[in-house]
Amino acid sequence: MSEFVTVGPADDIDEGGVMAYEAEGRQVAVARADGALYAFSDICTHRNCTLSTGELDGTEIECECHGSVFDIATGVVVNGPATDPIETFDVREEDGNVQVNL
């Protein structure tokens, strides 16, 4: 049975912003796009670079290392060189905190 884990305050993530967290030994990023929260692996599947430092455009994030683009809602690779999707997680805002289901 999986459970939601609190990763930080919801007001730390502005519209169009991304925050990186470590939760249960995993690198997780949470973004706010179009008023919704999205949680996804903070590690690019191409060369293990950090995605949270990349550029977010709507629900697409570009890895700053080699330019791979991922859809943070689905994890799908939009543009390579990455070929494997990133993992996505259920996320919610509860009592002013961001919670991720890992």
N, C-alpha and C positions, 0 to 999 in steps of 0.2 A: 504494500500500500504506500503510495507516494504522498508526501505532504508538502505544503507550501512553506518556504523558508523566507524570513524577513531579511532583505539585503540592505535596505537603507531608507531614508526619508523620501517620500514621493516628490516633495517640493525641490529636491536637489536636481531633478531632471526637467529642464525647460523644454518647451516645444522645439523640436528639431535638434535636441541634445541627446548625447549618449553618455552613460556612466558605466564604468567597469567595477565589478565586484568579484570577490572570491567567496564562494559559498560551498560548504561541504567539500572543499578541496578542488573545486572546479572554477575555471575562469568564465564568468558570465557577464554579458553586457546587457543593459536595459536602455532602450531608446523610447522617446516620445515623438510620435509622428502622426499628424492629422488628428491630434487629440487622444490618441490611443497609445497604450504601452505595449512594447514588444520586448521579449527576452530571447537571447540567442547566445550561442557559444562565442566567446570573445577571441577565439583562435581561428585564423584563416586555415582552410584545409589545404591550401597550396604549399605554403612554407612556414606555417605556424606563427605568422605575424599577428600582432594585436589588431583586432578590427575596430575597437572603440576609439582609436586615434585616427581612424579614416574619416572620409567625408560622407555624411548622411544626406541623401536627397530623397525626400518622401520616405518610402519604405525600402529604399535601396542604399546599401552601404558599400563604399569602395575601399578596399584594403590599400593602405598607403605604400606598402612594400612593392607589389607587382601589378596593381590595378585590377585584381579580381573584384567583381561586383556580385553581391548577394542580395536576395530579397529577404529582409529580416522577418517578414510575416510567415514565409514558407520555408526558408533556408535554401531555396533553389539558387543555383549559380545562374546569374543573368549574363555575365561576361567573364571569360577566363583570363588568365591561364588556369585557374582552379577548375577541377572537373567534379569534385565531390561537394555535396551540399553541406551547409553548416547545420548544427543541431539547433532547434528552436524549443522554447519552453512556454508553458502556460504561465501567465503573469497576471497579477491583480494589484489593486490599490486597496489596502485595508487599514483603517484607523490612521491614515496619514503616512503609511509605510508601503513600500513596494515589496511584494512577496512573489517569489518564483517557485514553481513546482519543478524540482529537479528529478 
